[in-house]
């Protein structure tokens, strides 16, 4: 809707003293009596007829007043005549807007529409004609107090001095809070950035610094090279006093790690890892990294784990810094994976970007998937393959609820966009890519994604572009199709077995048709298997917890099934495309196991004695199955209990074999299924049954616990498992564990924290110490003085595990203040307290009392808010608590989150817990009476 500019100005002249922006349902207006000035655009998305080509941006932050000023010139390409330019701006004071012309600049009028965070530029009687135009805007604002936009961060030196820096976090919709821009991923442009600063600071940005100009009055201006074409959310700049170390990759890219001066000695591992991984991706994707440098910066205050800004990725300190003396094996594994994730984004996300946030998974699912592919090859000693299936289980826990969403789902406003950064986009996205890779073969999949990246470099894509590239690897003119033909893939008409013929017959396989069933509908399939002689009947339905909806029958997937049998460990394939189908075995078997190594994203139920045969095999010789297969059997049978396909007693019968288990994934999956059962009881005052179950678990894993030593010896997985087992044993008050942990803590405390503790058991020792007031206070002092992010993370966790209620209360209150404990750590801290039987009521009261502050600090729809809403409440199992949680969240206004998907998830989880307890509590008691009196 467009209006003449003379009408705009007549309203403005009469209303100059009274002008306010009025927020309505369909637009903004300047209001004076009955004269209303409508905003000329009524959609959340910007018009597609005006496109930015280049930004010339000058930013001047004042780290004393905590404000900044800026000037931006935007070269626009107008594709059809228009009377106004619509772009984004949020919380910026725009003091002047100009249209730069060949003779003299023309002043532009600016009006705002705050609900859509948009501004309109125009002047009386003027039309922006088709062609190129340059607009200039001068603006100012406060540095943000949150973790997004252009925000302030602080750190404290060893001497107690508090120092301030300014950093950016623009994904998904926060570049508009730092400078006026076209803040949507499809509006790619080049950026030339200049930063004014004091001489005591440095500045870094996406590109290398070309020169520094002295301005006088102690000010300097850094000029950075122009970026490649990219989206606004990838722009980054930091003004700080960081130190750095650097190294060149084999491909000639200058890589640097920046951190606060006192932590620079913890940067070497990240530097070497980044060099290795960037070289790996250069070779793997066969596309050179296009920038001359890449910086990795550890930011003291950072909400998410990391951010992939092109040429300047940013991280939490704990996600980048590694202290060889104090960081654990899991710290090293985590840091490596985070760096791998962000560097994968330099291709998936930065070079090729999703067109709109509904396809965020094209960025995040790929980066999550590639972090495992890359680290498995570059750092095999970290054994990351052991942990991939955990990501799929995590995704399934959300995707099994009616509140789940398709991987690709419509979103419009910033809160909806923020909610897309969830386990469905990341973990499910990675899992279906892994399934597709297995389906196509790793080699064909690799060539397909290289083709995708090369075809769409510096462009934006949708799902179909990816499927097209993977579908056409055998028909494209590129080198990869020739290589695949030579290797034999493109000539395959059939495989060796009758079942796998259905997999590869070309007239039956359509990548897009298959993958649309996984990306355009929510949920995942439950595959029911029934074996009669050589005939295997397969049925699929949606795996859905809670009340079955009427439309659940409409769901249908094309499922790439894999299986092994008691007579053959060779992996067989079958593509299930209908609700029901039959496959025929070459001979009768004792058992059949589907979803080999969890290559697919589905749960399997074995009817007619199928589960009994598998349980019997586990008890006879569990090593017949891989550790991933054993973990998936544990996961599937307990999930089937929740939808009443299998009785709890049968699932518990399967768990008995765990007394002989030694591998990390089956053991931790056993804990993941069994520990939540007594956690539900802790919040129901069922102490006798709760203790009986805890006793069963200690007995079940006693042999494995007793075999652990208190050192840092062994493989990474062995060391991670050691921490897991010993922590469980001590928390459960297993005397040998408590005795050793107590002795170690006393010695460590007597040495004033100077005695070296094995890093992989430090958390266990700290947690034991935190049980007393004196030990807790000592740990807090060590936390304050520590410069190791890894050590601080472990101490903070141990403080939250304490049974001392008054200390837990103090901890929560300090975390909201953000002085002793960083507010960035608040979500994980309050969730940790909520799992503590002495702290869950405190955590819920804290969330209710501070909800408004939390939404303002972390942003509506953010993963931090979502994790707290679900994580604090997901162990409630009484109708009284359900009512209380419903009452609180329903009392919120819409702009405070009443319609968030995560709130619906939280309520569904409580309802599911209530159903589970009602159905299974007597069964559990009867089974334990028999097996663990």
C-alpha positions in Angstrom: 0.0 0.0 0.0 1.5 3.4 -1.1 0.5 7.0 -0.3 1.7 10.3 -1.8 4.6 12.0 -0.1 2.8 15.4 0.1 0.2 13.8 2.3 2.9 12.5 4.6 4.4 15.9 4.9 1.2 17.8 5.5 0.5 15.4 8.5 4.1 15.9 9.8 3.8 19.8 9.6 0.6 19.9 11.6 1.7 17.2 14.1 5.3 18.1 14.7 4.9 18.6 18.4 2.7 15.6 19.0 4.2 12.9 16.7 4.3 9.4 18.2 4.5 6.1 16.5 1.3 4.2 17.1 1.4 0.5 16.9 -1.6 -1.2 15.3 -2.4 -4.6 13.8 -1.6 -3.6 10.2 0.8 -0.7 10.3 2.3 2.2 12.1 1.1 5.8 11.9 2.0 9.2 13.1 -1.1 10.3 14.9 -2.5 13.7 15.4 -6.2 13.9 16.1 -7.9 12.3 13.1 -4.9 12.6 10.7 -3.2 9.3 10.5 0.1 8.6 8.7 0.2 4.9 7.8 3.4 3.0 7.4 3.7 2.2 3.7 4.4 -1.5 4.1 2.3 -4.1 6.0 4.4 -7.3 5.8 7.0 -8.7 8.2 9.3 -9.6 5.3 10.9 -6.7 3.4 9.9 -6.0 -0.3 12.1 -7.9 -2.8 12.2 -5.1 -5.3 15.0 -3.1 -3.5 18.2 -5.0 -2.9 21.4 -3.8 -1.1 24.6 -4.3 -3.1 27.2 -2.7 -0.8 27.4 -1.3 2.8 30.0 1.2 3.8 29.8 1.2 7.6 31.5 3.4 10.2 31.1 2.4 13.8 32.4 4.4 16.8 31.8 2.7 20.2 32.4 4.6 23.5 33.4 2.0 26.1 33.1 4.5 28.9 29.6 5.8 28.2 28.6 2.4 26.8 27.1 4.1 23.6 28.0 4.0 20.0 27.5 6.2 16.9 27.6 5.2 13.3 27.2 6.2 9.7 26.2 3.7 6.9 26.0 4.3 3.2 24.1 1.6 1.3 24.3 1.1 -2.4 20.9 -0.1 -3.5 19.6 -1.7 -6.7 15.9 -0.7 -7.2 14.3 -3.2 -9.5 11.0 -1.3 -10.0 10.0 2.3 -9.3 9.1 3.0 -5.6 8.3 6.0 -3.5 9.9 4.6 -0.3 12.7 2.3 0.8 11.8 -0.1 3.5 14.6 -1.6 5.7 15.3 -2.7 9.3 16.2 -0.7 12.3 15.8 -1.6 16.0 16.4 0.7 19.0 18.6 3.0 16.9 18.2 6.8 17.0 18.5 7.9 13.4 19.5 11.5 13.4 19.8 12.1 9.7 19.0 10.3 6.4 20.2 11.3 3.0 19.9 10.3 -0.6 23.3 10.9 -2.1 23.2 12.2 -5.6 25.6 13.5 -8.3 25.1 17.2 -7.3 24.1 17.4 -3.6 22.5 15.1 -1.0 18.8 15.2 -0.5 17.4 15.0 3.1 15.1 12.0 3.5 12.2 11.6 6.0 12.2 8.5 8.2 9.2 6.8 9.8 9.3 3.8 12.0 7.1 0.7 12.5 8.4 -0.8 15.8 6.4 -4.1 15.8 8.2 -5.2 12.5 11.4 -3.3 13.4 11.2 -1.5 10.1 11.8 2.0 8.8 10.7 3.8 5.6 12.8 6.4 3.8 11.1 8.9 1.5 10.7 12.6 0.6 7.9 14.6 -0.9 7.1 14.0 -4.5 10.2 11.8 -5.2 10.2 8.3 -6.8 13.2 6.0 -6.4 13.4 5.0 -10.1 14.7 1.7 -11.3 18.5 1.6 -11.1 21.2 2.3 -8.5 20.8 4.7 -5.5 22.9 5.4 -2.4 21.3 6.3 0.9 23.2 7.4 4.0 22.0 7.2 7.6 23.5 8.6 10.7 22.6 6.8 13.9 23.4 6.2 17.6 22.4 3.8 20.4 23.4 2.3 23.7 25.5 -0.8 23.7 23.1 -3.6 24.4 22.8 -5.1 27.9 21.8 -8.5 26.4 23.8 -11.0 24.5 22.8 -9.9 21.0 23.2 -7.0 18.7 26.2 -4.8 19.5 26.6 -5.5 23.2 29.0 -4.9 26.0 31.0 -7.6 27.7 33.3 -7.4 30.8 36.0 -9.4 32.4 38.0 -9.0 35.6 41.7 -9.2 35.7 43.7 -11.0 38.4 44.2 -7.7 40.1 40.5 -7.1 40.3 40.2 -4.5 37.5 37.0 -4.7 35.5 37.6 -4.2 31.8 34.9 -3.6 29.1 34.8 -4.6 25.5 32.1 -4.5 22.8 31.2 -7.4 20.6 28.5 -8.4 18.1 26.0 -11.3 17.8 23.7 -10.7 14.9 22.2 -14.1 14.2 19.3 -14.3 13.6 17.7 -10.8 13.5 20.0 -8.5 15.4 22.2 -6.7 12.8 19.4 -4.2 12.6 20.2 -3.3 16.3 23.7 -2.2 15.3 23.1 -0.4 12.0 20.1 0.1 9.6 20.1 -2.7 7.1 18.2 -5.2 5.0 18.4 -7.8 7.8 17.2 -11.0 5.9 19.6 -13.7 4.8 18.6 -13.5 1.1 19.8 -9.8 0.9 23.4 -10.6 0.5 25.9 -7.7 -0.1 29.5 -6.7 0.3 30.5 -4.8 3.5 33.3 -2.3 3.9 33.8 -1.6 7.7 35.6 1.2 9.5 35.9 1.3 13.3 36.9 4.3 15.5 38.6 3.4 18.7 40.9 4.5 21.5 44.5 3.6 21.2 44.2 1.3 24.3 42.0 -1.0 22.3 42.2 -3.0 19.1 39.4 -3.8 16.7 38.9 -6.9 14.6 36.2 -7.7 11.9 35.4 -10.2 9.2 38.2 -9.1 6.9 41.9 -8.1 7.4 42.7 -4.6 8.5 44.1 -2.6 5.6 45.3 0.5 7.6 44.8 2.6 10.7 44.3 6.4 10.5 45.2 8.7 13.4 42.3 11.1 14.0 43.6 13.2 16.9 42.2 13.4 20.4 43.5 9.9 21.1 41.3 8.3 18.4 42.2 5.9 15.7 40.2 4.6 12.8 40.7 1.1 11.4 39.8 0.4 7.8 39.0 -3.2 6.9 39.1 -4.8 3.5 35.7 -5.3 1.7 34.0 -8.6 2.5 32.8 -11.2 0.0 29.0 -11.1 -0.7 27.3 -12.3 2.5 24.2 -12.0 4.7 23.9 -9.3 7.4 23.8 -11.9 10.2 27.4 -12.8 9.5 28.8 -9.3 9.9 31.0 -9.0 13.1 33.3 -6.6 14.8 34.9 -6.5 18.2 36.6 -3.7 20.1 38.7 -4.9 23.0 42.2 -5.3 24.5 42.6 -8.9 23.5 45.9 -10.7 22.7 46.3 -13.2 19.9 48.5 -16.0 18.6 48.6 -16.9 14.8 49.5 -19.6 12.4 49.2 -20.2 8.7 47.2 -23.1 7.3 48.6 -25.3 4.5 46.4 -23.4 2.1 47.9 -20.0 3.2 45.1 -18.8 5.4 46.2 -16.7 8.4 44.4 -18.2 11.4 44.5 -16.4 14.8 42.9 -17.0 18.2 42.0 -13.9 20.3 41.4 -13.9 24.0 41.7 -11.7 27.1 45.4 -11.3 27.9 45.6 -13.5 31.0 44.2 -16.5 29.1 46.2 -16.4 25.9 48.3 -19.3 27.1 45.1 -21.4 26.8 44.7 -20.7 23.1 47.2 -23.0 21.5 45.0 -26.1 21.2 42.3 -24.1 19.5 44.7 -22.6 17.0 46.2 -25.9 16.0 42.8 -27.5 15.8 41.4 -24.7 13.6 44.4 -25.0 11.2 43.8 -28.7 10.9 40.1 -28.5 10.4 40.2 -25.6 7.9 42.7 -27.5 5.8 40.4 -30.5 6.0 37.4 -28.7 4.8 39.3 -27.0 2.0 40.3 -30.5 0.7 37.0 -32.2 1.5 34.7 -29.7 -0.2 37.2 -29.0 -3.0 36.4 -25.3 -2.6 39.1 -23.0 -1.2 38.2 -21.0 1.9 37.6 -17.6 0.2 39.0 -15.2 2.8 42.7 -14.4 3.5 42.2 -14.9 7.3 40.0 -16.5 9.9 40.0 -15.3 13.5 38.5 -17.2 16.5 37.7 -15.0 19.4 36.8 -16.1 23.0 34.2 -13.6 24.3 33.8 -13.4 28.2 30.0 -12.9 27.8 28.4 -15.0 25.2 24.9 -16.6 25.2 25.2 -19.5 22.6 28.1 -21.9 22.2 29.7 -20.1 19.2 28.9 -18.1 16.1 30.2 -18.6 12.6 30.7 -15.0 11.5 32.6 -15.2 8.2 36.3 -14.7 8.9 35.7 -14.0 12.6 34.0 -16.8 14.5 33.1 -16.0 18.1 33.0 -18.5 21.1 32.3 -18.8 24.7 35.6 -19.0 26.5 34.8 -22.6 27.6 34.2 -23.5 24.0 37.6 -22.3 22.8 40.2 -22.3 25.5 42.0 -25.4 26.6 44.2 -25.6 29.7 46.3 -28.8 29.5 46.6 -28.9 33.3 42.9 -28.3 34.1 40.8 -29.2 31.1 39.3 -32.7 30.8 39.1 -35.1 27.9 35.5 -34.2 27.4 36.5 -30.5 27.3 39.0 -31.3 24.5 36.4 -33.2 22.6 33.8 -30.5 23.1 36.2 -27.7 22.0 37.2 -29.6 18.9 33.6 -30.3 17.9 32.6 -26.6 18.4 35.4 -25.4 16.2 34.6 -28.0 13.6 31.0 -26.9 13.6 31.8 -23.2 13.1 34.3 -23.8 10.4 31.9 -26.1 8.6 29.6 -23.1 8.5 32.1 -21.2 6.4 30.8 -23.4 3.6 27.4 -24.5 4.8 25.7 -21.2 5.8 28.2 -18.6 4.8 29.2 -19.6 1.2 25.7 -21.1 0.6 23.0 -19.7 2.8 19.3 -20.8 3.3 16.9 -18.4 1.6 14.9 -17.9 4.7 14.9 -19.1 8.3 12.4 -21.9 7.6 15.3 -23.8 6.2 17.7 -23.1 9.0 18.5 -26.8 9.1 20.4 -26.4 5.8 22.9 -24.4 7.9 22.7 -26.1 11.3 21.9 -29.6 10.4 24.9 -29.7 8.0 27.3 -28.1 10.4 26.3 -30.5 13.2 26.7 -33.5 10.8 30.0 -32.3 9.4 31.5 -31.7 12.9 31.3 -35.5 13.4 32.5 -36.3 9.9 35.5 -34.0 10.1 36.6 -34.7 13.7 36.3 -38.5 13.1 38.8 -38.1 10.4 41.1 -35.4 11.8 41.0 -36.4 15.4 40.2 -40.2 15.6 41.5 -40.4 19.1 38.5 -38.3 20.3 36.1 -41.1 19.3 33.3 -38.8 18.4 31.5 -41.5 16.5 30.6 -42.9 19.9 28.4 -39.9 20.6 26.5 -39.3 17.3 23.5 -41.5 18.2 23.0 -39.5 21.4 22.1 -36.5 19.1 19.4 -38.6 17.4 18.0 -39.7 20.7 17.9 -36.1 21.9 16.0 -35.0 18.7 13.5 -37.9 19.1 12.6 -36.9 22.6 11.3 -33.6 21.2 10.1 -34.9 17.9 7.9 -37.5 19.6 5.6 -34.8 21.0 2.6 -33.3 19.2 4.2 -29.8 19.6 7.1 -30.8 17.4 7.5 -29.1 14.0 8.8 -30.1 10.6 12.5 -29.5 9.9 11.4 -27.0 7.3 8.6 -25.0 8.8 7.1 -21.5 8.1 8.4 -18.7 10.4 8.0 -14.9 10.3 8.7 -12.9 13.4 12.0 -12.9 15.4 10.6 -15.0 18.2 9.5 -17.7 15.8 12.9 -17.6 14.0 14.7 -17.9 17.3 12.7 -21.0 18.2 14.0 -22.7 15.0 17.4 -22.9 16.7 16.4 -26.2 18.4 17.1 -29.9 18.5 15.0 -30.5 15.4 17.0 -28.1 13.2 20.4 -29.2 14.6 20.2 -32.8 15.8 17.4 -34.2 13.6 18.9 -32.3 10.7 22.2 -34.1 11.3 20.6 -37.5 11.8 18.6 -37.4 8.5 21.7 -36.3 6.7 23.6 -39.3 8.2 20.7 -41.5 7.1 20.9 -40.1 3.6 24.6 -40.5 3.4 24.2 -44.2 4.3 21.5 -44.5 1.7 23.5 -43.0 -1.2 26.9 -44.3 0.1 29.3 -41.8 1.7 31.2 -41.2 -1.6 28.1 -40.3 -3.7 26.8 -38.2 -0.8 30.1 -36.3 -0.7 30.1 -35.6 -4.4 26.5 -34.4 -4.2 27.1 -31.9 -1.5 30.2 -30.6 -3.3 28.1 -30.1 -6.4 25.5 -28.3 -4.2 28.1 -25.9 -2.8 29.7 -25.2 -6.2 26.4 -24.6 -7.9 25.1 -22.2 -5.3 28.2 -20.4 -4.0 27.4 -16.8 -2.7 23.7 -17.6 -3.2 20.7 -18.6 -1.2 19.0 -22.0 -1.4 15.9 -24.0 -0.4 15.6 -27.7 0.3 14.9 -28.6 -3.3 18.4 -27.3 -4.4 20.1 -29.8 -2.2 17.9 -32.7 -3.3 18.5 -31.7 -6.9 22.3 -31.8 -6.5 22.2 -35.2 -4.8 19.8 -36.6 -7.4 21.9 -35.5 -10.3 25.3 -36.6 -9.3 25.2 -39.3 -12.1 23.9 -37.0 -14.8 25.8 -33.7 -14.1 28.6 -32.7 -16.5 31.1 -32.3 -13.6 34.1 -34.4 -12.8 32.3 -36.1 -9.9 29.8 -37.9 -12.2 32.7 -39.2 -14.2 34.5 -40.4 -11.0 31.4 -42.1 -9.8 30.9 -43.9 -13.1 34.4 -45.1 -13.0 33.8 -46.3 -9.4 30.7 -48.1 -10.5 28.1 -46.3 -8.4 26.3 -44.7 -11.4 26.0 -48.1 -13.2 24.3 -49.9 -10.3 21.0 -51.3 -11.2 20.8 -53.7 -8.4 22.7 -54.9 -5.4 23.5 -58.4 -4.2 20.4 -59.3 -2.4 16.7 -59.3 -3.4 15.9 -56.9 -0.5 18.5 -54.3 -1.6 17.4 -54.3 -5.2 14.4 -52.3 -3.9 17.0 -49.8 -2.6 18.9 -49.1 -5.8 16.5 -49.7 -8.7 16.6 -46.3 -10.4 12.9 -46.1 -11.2 12.1 -46.6 -7.5 14.6 -44.1 -6.0 13.8 -40.4 -5.9 15.9 -38.4 -3.4 13.6 -35.5 -3.2 10.5 -37.7 -2.8 12.3 -39.6 0.0 13.7 -36.6 1.8 10.5 -34.5 1.6 8.9 -37.0 3.9 11.6 -36.3 6.5 11.8 -32.5 6.2 8.2 -31.3 5.4 6.4 -33.3 8.1 7.1 -33.4 11.8 7.9 -36.6 13.8 9.4 -39.9 12.8 8.2 -43.4 12.2 7.8 -46.4 14.5 8.6 -49.5 12.5 6.8 -52.6 13.7 8.5 -55.9 12.7 6.9 -59.3 12.8 8.8 -62.4 11.7 7.0 -65.6 10.6 9.5 -68.1 9.1 11.3 -66.3 6.2 8.6 -63.6 5.9 9.1 -60.3 7.7 6.1 -58.0 7.8 6.9 -54.3 8.2 4.4 -51.6 9.3 5.0 -47.9 9.9 3.1 -45.3 11.9 4.1 -42.0 13.6 5.8 -42.5 17.0 3.8 -40.1 19.1 3.6 -39.8 22.9 0.4 -38.7 24.6 -3.0 -38.6 23.1 -3.1 -39.8 19.5 -4.4 -37.0 17.2 -7.0 -37.8 14.5 -4.5 -36.8 11.8 -1.6 -39.0 13.0 -2.7 -41.6 10.4 -1.8 -39.3 7.5 1.9 -39.6 8.2 3.9 -41.7 5.8 7.7 -41.8 5.3 10.0 -43.4 2.8 12.3 -45.2 5.2 15.7 -46.6 4.3 15.8 -49.6 6.5 18.9 -51.5 7.4 19.1 -54.9 9.3 21.2 -57.8 10.4 20.2 -61.2 11.5 21.4 -64.0 13.8 22.7 -65.8 10.7 24.4 -62.8 8.9 26.1 -59.7 10.1 26.2 -58.3 6.6 24.1 -55.2 6.6 21.0 -55.6 4.4 18.8 -52.8 3.0 15.1 -52.2 2.3 13.3 -49.0 1.3 9.9 -49.0 3.0 7.6 -46.6 1.0 4.1 -47.8 2.2 2.3 -48.2 5.4 2.8 -52.0 5.2 5.2 -54.2 3.2 6.9 -57.6 3.3 10.5 -58.6 2.8 11.7 -62.2 2.5 14.8 -63.6 4.2 17.0 -66.2 2.5 16.6 -68.5 5.5 14.8 -68.6 8.9 16.6 -66.8 11.7 16.6 -66.6 15.6 16.4 -62.8 15.6 16.5 -59.8 13.4 17.8 -56.3 14.4 16.8 -53.3 12.4 18.4 -49.8 12.2 22.0 -51.0 12.3 24.2 -48.7 14.3 21.3 -46.2 14.3 21.9 -45.3 10.7 18.2 -44.3 10.4 16.0 -41.9 12.2 13.3 -44.3 13.5 12.3 -46.5 16.4 11.7 -50.3 16.0 9.2 -52.5 17.8 9.6 -56.3 17.5 6.3 -58.2 17.8 5.6 -62.0 18.3 8.6 -62.8 20.5 11.0 -60.5 18.6 12.0 -58.6 21.8 12.4 -61.9 23.8 14.8 -63.2 21.2 16.9 -60.0 21.3 16.9 -59.9 25.1 18.0 -63.6 25.2 20.9 -62.8 22.8 22.0 -59.8 25.0 22.1 -62.0 28.0 24.0 -64.8 26.2 26.5 -62.7 24.4 25.9 -59.0 24.1 29.0 -58.4 22.0 27.2 -60.0 19.0 25.7 -56.5 18.6 27.8 -53.3 18.2 27.8 -50.9 21.1 25.6 -48.5 19.1 23.1 -51.3 18.4 23.0 -52.2 22.1 22.4 -48.5 23.0 19.6 -48.3 20.4 17.9 -51.4 21.7 18.0 -49.9 25.2 16.6 -46.6 23.9 13.9 -48.1 21.8 12.4 -50.5 24.3 12.1 -47.9 27.0 10.6 -45.5 24.6 8.1 -48.1 23.6 7.1 -48.5 27.2 6.0 -44.8 27.1 3.5 -45.5 24.3 2.4 -48.8 25.9 3.7 -51.0 23.1 6.0 -52.9 25.5 5.5 -53.6 29.3 8.0 -51.9 31.7 8.9 -55.4 33.1 10.2 -56.4 29.6 12.3 -53.3 29.3 13.7 -53.8 32.8 14.5 -57.5 31.9 16.6 -56.1 29.0 18.4 -53.8 31.4 19.7 -56.7 33.5 22.4 -57.5 30.9 24.0 -54.1 31.6 25.8 -55.7 34.6 28.2 -57.1 31.9 28.4 -53.9 29.8 31.6 -51.9 29.5 31.1 -49.6 26.5 30.2 -45.9 27.0 27.1 -45.6 24.8 25.1 -48.6 26.1 26.0 -47.7 29.7 25.1 -44.0 29.5 21.9 -44.9 27.6 21.0 -47.2 30.4 21.5 -44.4 32.8 19.5 -42.0 30.5 16.5 -44.3 30.6 16.6 -45.4 34.3 17.8 -42.4 36.2 14.8 -40.2 35.1 12.5 -42.8 36.7 13.8 -42.1 40.2 14.0 -38.4 39.4 10.2 -38.5 39.0 9.9 -40.1 42.4 12.1 -37.5 44.1 9.5 -35.0 43.3 6.6 -37.2 44.5 7.9 -38.1 48.0 8.2 -41.8 47.2 11.4 -42.4 49.2 11.1 -46.1 49.7 10.6 -47.0 46.0 13.1 -44.3 45.0 15.8 -45.8 47.2 15.0 -49.3 46.0 15.5 -48.2 42.3 18.7 -46.3 43.2 20.0 -49.4 45.0 19.2 -51.5 41.9 21.2 -49.2 39.7 24.2 -49.2 42.0 24.1 -53.0 42.1 23.7 -53.1 38.3 26.8 -51.1 37.6 28.8 -52.1 40.7 31.3 -54.2 38.8 32.0 -51.5 36.3 32.2 -48.8 39.1 34.6 -50.9 41.1 36.9 -51.3 38.1 37.5 -47.6 37.7 40.7 -45.9 38.8 41.0 -42.2 39.8 43.4 -41.2 37.1 43.4 -39.7 33.6 44.4 -43.0 31.9 42.7 -44.6 29.0 41.0 -43.6 25.8 38.8 -40.5 25.7 35.6 -42.6 25.9 37.0 -44.6 28.9 37.8 -41.4 30.6 34.5 -39.8 30.0 32.7 -42.9 31.2 34.9 -42.9 34.4 33.7 -39.4 35.3 30.1 -40.5 34.6 30.3 -43.6 36.7 32.2 -42.2 39.7 29.9 -39.2 39.9 26.9 -41.4 39.9 28.4 -43.6 42.6 29.3 -40.8 44.9 26.0 -39.0 44.5 24.3 -42.3 45.4 26.6 -42.5 48.4 28.4 -45.7 47.4 30.9 -46.0 50.3 34.1 -46.8 48.3 33.6 -43.9 46.0 32.6 -41.5 48.8 35.7 -42.5 50.8 38.2 -41.8 48.0 36.5 -38.6 46.9 36.5 -37.3 50.4 40.2 -38.0 50.9 41.1 -36.4 47.7 39.1 -33.2 48.4 40.7 -32.9 51.9 44.2 -33.2 50.4 43.3 -30.7 47.7 41.9 -28.2 50.2 44.8 -28.6 52.6 47.1 -27.7 49.6 45.0 -24.6 49.0 44.0 -26.0 45.7 47.5 -26.4 44.5 47.6 -30.2 44.5 47.0 -31.5 41.0 43.7 -33.5 40.6 43.2 -35.8 37.7 41.0 -33.7 35.4 38.6 -36.5 34.6 37.6 -37.0 38.2 37.9 -33.4 39.4 34.1 -32.9 39.2 33.5 -35.9 41.4 36.0 -34.6 44.0 34.5 -31.1 43.9 31.0 -32.4 44.2 31.9 -34.4 47.4 33.5 -31.3 48.8 30.4 -29.1 48.1 28.3 -31.1 50.5 29.6 -29.1 53.5 29.4 -25.3 54.1 33.2 -25.1 54.5 33.9 -27.1 51.4 31.3 -25.1 49.4 32.8 -21.8 50.4 36.3 -23.0 49.6 35.2 -24.0 46.1 33.5 -20.7 45.5 36.8 -18.8 46.4 38.6 -21.0 43.9 36.0 -20.3 41.3 36.4 -16.6 41.7 40.2 -16.8 41.3 40.4 -19.3 38.5 41.3 -18.2 35.0 40.5 -21.6 33.5 37.1 -21.8 31.9 37.2 -25.6 32.2 37.9 -25.4 35.9 35.3 -22.8 36.5 32.7 -24.9 34.7 33.4 -27.9 36.8 33.3 -26.0 40.1 30.1 -24.2 39.1 28.5 -27.6 38.4 29.6 -29.0 41.7 28.2 -26.0 43.6 24.8 -26.7 42.0 24.9 -30.4 43.0 25.2 -29.5 46.7 22.4 -30.6 49.1 22.7 -27.3 50.9 19.5 -25.4 50.1 20.7 -22.0 51.4 23.7 -22.2 49.1 21.6 -23.1 46.1 19.4 -20.1 46.8 22.5 -17.9 47.0 23.8 -19.3 43.8 20.7 -18.5 41.8 20.5 -15.0 43.1 24.1 -14.2 42.2 23.7 -15.6 38.7 21.0 -13.1 37.9 23.2 -10.3 39.1 26.0 -11.4 36.8 29.0 -10.3 38.9 30.4 -13.4 40.6 28.7 -15.8 38.3 28.3 -14.8 34.6 24.7 -14.4 33.6 25.5 -16.4 30.4 25.8 -19.4 32.6 22.4 -18.9 34.3 20.4 -21.2 32.0 22.6 -24.3 32.6 22.9 -23.4 36.3 19.2 -23.1 37.1 18.5 -26.3 35.1 21.2 -28.1 37.1 19.7 -26.9 40.4 16.3 -28.0 39.2 17.6 -31.6 38.9 18.8 -31.4 42.5 16.3 -33.0 44.9 17.0 -30.2 47.3 16.8 -27.5 44.7 13.9 -28.2 42.2 11.4 -26.0 44.1 14.0 -23.1 44.3 14.6 -23.4 40.6 10.9 -23.2 39.7 10.3 -20.2 42.0 13.3 -18.5 40.6 12.0 -19.0 37.0 8.6 -17.6 37.9 10.0 -14.6 39.8 12.6 -13.6 37.2 10.8 -14.6 33.9 10.5 -11.0 32.7 14.2 -10.3 33.4 15.2 -13.5 31.7 13.2 -12.8 28.5 14.7 -9.3 28.3 18.3 -10.6 28.8 18.2 -13.7 26.7 15.6 -12.8 24.1 12.1 -14.2 23.5 12.2 -17.6 21.7 15.9 -18.1 22.3 17.4 -21.5 23.1 18.2 -20.3 26.6 14.6 -19.4 27.4 13.4 -22.7 25.7 15.9 -24.8 27.6 14.9 -23.3 31.0 11.1 -23.6 30.3 11.5 -27.3 29.5 14.5 -28.3 31.6 13.2 -26.9 34.9 9.8 -28.6 34.6 10.4 -31.9 32.7 10.7 -34.0 35.8 7.4 -33.0 37.3 4.8 -35.8 37.4 1.9 -34.6 39.5 -1.4 -33.0 38.5 -0.8 -30.3 41.0 2.4 -29.3 39.4 0.9 -29.5 36.0 -1.8 -27.1 37.1 0.8 -24.7 38.6 2.9 -24.7 35.5 -0.1 -24.2 33.2 -1.4 -21.4 35.4 1.9 -19.6 35.3 2.6 -19.8 31.6 -1.0 -19.0 30.6 -0.8 -15.8 32.7 2.0 -14.5 30.5 1.3 -11.9 27.8 2.1 -12.9 24.2 5.2 -10.7 24.1 6.4 -12.5 27.3 6.2 -16.0 25.6 2.7 -17.4 26.3 2.7 -19.0 22.8 6.2 -20.3 22.7 6.6 -23.8 21.4 8.9 -24.7 24.3 6.1 -24.0 26.8 3.8 -26.5 25.0 6.7 -29.0 25.1 7.1 -28.5 28.8 3.4 -29.1 29.4 3.4 -32.2 27.2 6.4 -33.6 29.1 4.6 -33.2 32.4 1.5 -34.8 31.1 3.5 -37.7 29.7 5.2 -38.1 33.1 1.9 -38.3 34.9 0.6 -41.0 32.4 3.8 -43.0 32.8 3.6 -43.0 36.6 -0.1 -43.9 36.6 0.6 -46.8 34.3 3.9 -48.1 35.5 4.5 -47.4 39.2 3.0 -50.7 40.5 4.8 -52.7 37.8 8.1 -51.1 38.8 7.6 -51.9 42.4 6.7 -55.5 41.7 9.7 -56.0 39.4 12.1 -54.4 41.9 10.7 -56.5 44.7 11.7 -59.6 42.7 15.1 -58.3 41.4 16.3 -55.9 44.0 14.5 -56.5 47.3 
